[in-house]
C-alpha cells in the first residue's frame, strides 16, 4: 500500500497538471453523479500509474504510464530572492499594492479613454483570429536564462538541481504590416465557416474565438489624475507613458498577430490647490510646465543608480537608453525600426522552416525539437550586443541551438526584454572547451567535499554534489580536496548523482 500525501494530490489537481483532455474525459458526473470534485480530478477507486523512490515513498502519479511529471520549482521560485523579498518599488509606491500584510493606496487614477478621431466606424468587422494559445512556461529554453551554446539536453530547467533564473519580462515585438492590414490577423483556414459556427449558442469549435478590433488610426483621449507624487515619481510616470521617439506601447489582445500597437502622447497639467480654492474663477493650473524637469530628475536618478550598481552602460546612446537593459526594452518597443514580420513570428510545431531547423526522419520540421534558446532583443534587431558581464548561464546572442545554423531572425515574438546582465554572452566567439556534466556509466575524477550529510564528490563541469554510495571504502586519510576516481552509478535531474568510490588518484 502506498500512501498519497495531500501535497502530491493537490499538485496533481493543479491547473498546470490537469489537461483540457482530462477535463473532458473525466467530468464531475461520470461514471456517476458527483463522483469528482471538479472535471479531471481523481475519484475514489480510480486506477493510476505511480512512481516511488528507493524508500517506497510516492514521488508522483498520473493516468498514463508516461504521465506528466511536475517540476520542482515554479517560475516564481526562480525569480531572484532579492527581487521577491524587495521592499516597496516605484510601481507599488505609485499605483498601490495589496498583499498579506495589508494594502497601500495608489495615488494615480485612470479615466476611460474615449475615441475622438478616426471614425465612425471605429471598429473592424467581426473576425476569427488565428489561435492565440496561453503562454507555455514549460518551454524552459525560452523562459529561463540559458547558455545557448549547450546541447538541448544540457539546458537548465525547473528542477531543483539546476541553477538559473527567470530570463526577464515577456514582451512581444511590433508586427503590424500596413500592406496586409487586418487580413494578417484572420484565421486563414475556413474563416467564414468558423465565424458562423462561433456565433451559435453552442459552437463546435472550442479553440478559436471572435474579436472586433479597433481600426488602425483611431485616436482616444482621456485623463490620468495623480496626487502627492514626488518629482522623481512624476518623472517615472511620464517616462513610462510617453516613450522615446519612434517607440510604441503594446496593449490588449492579439499582440503576437500584430494588434495592440499604441502611441501615447501626454500633456502635463499641474494644479496649485491653494490658488484654486482661494477664489471662484482661477483654475489653479500652473503655466509653463511641460514635464521636462521631472523627466530629467527621474533619468538622472536611474543613471546614477545604474552606475553605482554596476549595470552595463552604452556610451553611444542618450538618456535612459544608456542603460543596456533599458535599451533592450526600447529595441522591442521600437515601431519605426521594428524587425520584419517574419523575423519575429511564432515558432511552429509542424511545417517549420527547413533552412533554419533540422528535419526529422519523416521530413517534418518541428522548430521546437532542438530546443533553440531565444536570441536577445539586440540580436533580433540586428544591433551590436552590449558587453553583458560573462556570468553564466549565458544564452548565445545569435540564438539557436548548437549545431543548427539559425540566424537572429529564427525565433518568435516572445523574446525576453530587460534581460538580467547574467543572461547574455558578451561576444559571439567560440567558448573555450570545458568539462561536460556527468553521465551514468562514466568513470570520472572528482574532488572530495564535506557536507552536512557526510562526504560527497564534486566533478568539474557539473555543480551538483554527488552522493557517495560506498563511503565506508574511503581511505582513513580522506580529507577535503582529495582527488579520486569514481564510477557514476546514477545521474538524473530529479535523483541527482550517485557515485561509487574507486581509488585515490595517483
Beta strands, then each sheet from edge to edge (+ up, - down):
strand 1: 49-52
strand 2: 58-62
strand 3: 97-99
strand 4: 102-104
strand 5: 108-110
strand 6: 114-117
strand 7: 169-170
strand 8: 219-221
strand 9: 224-226
strand 10: 249-250
strand 11: 261-262
strand 12: 416-417
strand 13: 443-451
strand 14: 454-459
strand 15: 462-468
strand 16: 483-492
strand 17: 496-504
sheet 1: 1+ 2-
sheet 2: 3+ 4-
sheet 3: 5+ 9-
sheet 4: 6+ 8-
sheet 5: 7+ 12-
sheet 6: 10+ 11-
sheet 7: 13+ 14- 15+ 17+ 16- 13+
end
